[in-house]
Amino acid sequence: MNAIPAPLGALLEEFKAYDRGERTDALIDCADRFHDVPPEVATRPFPEAHRVPHCESDAYVWGVDRPDGTLQFHFAVENPQGVSAKAWAVILGDTCSGQPLDQVAAVPSDVVFAVFGREVSMGKGMGLVGMVEFVTRLARQRLDARVR
């Protein structure tokens, strides 16, 4: 099995040491760093093909090819109160962009719970898992395209 991207692994180790309050503070800090998808990548109204299924915060994901063969991930979160989705977009963007595609494709969807905790609501959890699955699917698609 392929390893996950090193920056994501380091973040998971960091979150293991957090209590609930520290976890919440760290996630709010991440959400505060959220930047919407740049206009050179996408503009509203966003295409449905980039919409994350089951996401209550109406998130969208793009993977833009980088010269080194990796992807740069960009996100939009249409719900202004979508703090968790914005935090997760920052985390996925920071830890998966520019990483080997086989490692990005290997990120398990349950990584959400290692970051947000098991007490995340089912609706929120489904959306966050959907964001991971969208990112890993984009990585797999690029890998598959190279094999053909």
C-alpha positions in Angstrom: 0.0 0.0 0.0 1.2 3.5 -0.8 2.0 5.9 1.9 0.0 9.0 2.3 1.6 12.4 1.6 4.2 13.3 4.2 2.7 16.7 5.1 -0.7 15.0 5.8 1.0 12.4 7.9 2.8 15.1 10.0 -0.5 16.9 10.5 -2.2 13.8 11.6 0.5 13.2 14.2 0.1 16.8 15.4 -3.7 16.4 15.8 -3.2 13.2 17.8 -1.7 15.3 20.6 -4.6 17.8 20.7 -7.4 17.8 23.2 -10.9 18.8 21.9 -10.3 22.5 22.6 -6.9 22.6 20.9 -8.4 20.7 17.9 -11.2 23.2 17.6 -8.8 26.2 17.8 -6.5 24.6 15.2 -9.4 24.0 12.8 -10.7 27.6 13.3 -7.2 28.9 12.5 -7.2 26.7 9.3 -10.7 28.0 8.3 -9.4 31.6 8.8 -6.7 30.9 6.1 -9.3 29.8 3.5 -9.0 31.4 0.1 -11.6 30.8 -2.6 -10.7 29.2 -5.8 -8.8 31.8 -7.9 -10.7 33.2 -10.9 -8.2 31.8 -13.4 -9.2 28.3 -12.3 -13.0 28.8 -12.0 -15.7 31.4 -11.6 -19.3 31.3 -10.4 -21.6 29.6 -11.2 -19.3 26.6 -10.7 -19.8 23.5 -12.8 -21.7 20.7 -11.2 -18.9 18.3 -12.2 -16.7 19.9 -9.5 -19.3 19.9 -6.7 -18.7 17.6 -3.7 -21.6 15.2 -3.3 -23.4 15.2 0.1 -21.6 18.4 1.3 -23.9 20.6 3.4 -21.5 23.5 2.8 -21.7 23.3 -1.0 -18.0 22.6 -1.6 -16.3 22.4 -5.0 -12.9 21.0 -5.8 -10.4 21.5 -8.7 -7.1 19.8 -9.4 -4.8 21.9 -11.6 -1.7 20.2 -13.2 1.6 21.5 -12.0 4.8 21.4 -14.1 6.2 18.7 -11.8 3.4 16.3 -12.6 1.5 16.8 -9.3 -1.7 18.6 -8.8 -2.5 21.9 -7.1 -5.9 21.6 -5.4 -8.3 24.5 -5.2 -11.6 24.7 -3.3 -14.7 26.8 -3.1 -17.1 26.6 -0.1 -20.3 28.4 -0.9 -21.8 28.3 2.7 -20.3 31.3 4.6 -20.8 29.3 7.8 -19.0 26.3 6.4 -16.1 26.6 8.9 -15.4 22.8 8.9 -15.4 22.6 5.1 -13.2 25.7 4.8 -10.7 24.2 7.4 -10.7 20.9 5.6 -10.1 22.6 2.2 -7.1 24.4 3.7 -5.8 21.2 5.2 -6.2 19.2 2.0 -4.8 22.0 -0.2 -1.8 22.4 2.1 -1.0 18.7 2.6 -1.9 17.2 -0.8 -1.0 19.9 -3.4 2.4 19.2 -4.9 2.6 15.7 -3.5 3.1 12.4 -5.4 -0.2 11.4 -7.0 0.0 7.8 -5.9 0.2 9.1 -2.3 -2.7 11.5 -2.7 -4.7 8.7 -4.3 -4.0 6.5 -1.2 -5.4 8.9 1.4 -8.2 7.0 3.2 -11.5 8.7 3.5 -11.7 8.1 7.3 -8.7 10.5 7.7 -11.5 13.0 8.4 -12.1 11.5 11.8 -8.5 11.6 12.8 -8.6 15.4 12.3 -12.2 16.3 13.3 -12.7 13.6 15.9 -15.4 10.9 16.0 -18.0 13.3 17.3 -18.5 15.0 14.0 -22.1 14.9 12.8 -23.1 12.4 10.1 -24.1 15.1 7.7 -20.9 17.1 8.2 -18.8 13.9 8.1 -20.3 12.9 4.8 -19.4 16.2 3.2 -15.8 16.1 4.6 -15.4 12.5 3.5 -16.7 13.6 0.1 -14.0 16.2 -0.2 -11.3 13.6 0.5 -12.8 11.3 -2.0 -13.0 14.0 -4.7 -9.3 14.9 -4.2 -8.2 11.2 -4.3 -10.4 10.6 -7.4 -8.7 13.5 -9.2 -5.3 12.0 -8.3 -6.3 8.6 -9.6 -7.7 10.1 -12.8 -4.4 11.8 -13.5 -2.5 8.5 -12.8 -4.8 6.5 -15.0 -4.4 9.0 -17.8 -0.6 8.6 -17.7 -0.9 4.8 -18.0 -3.0 4.9 -21.2 
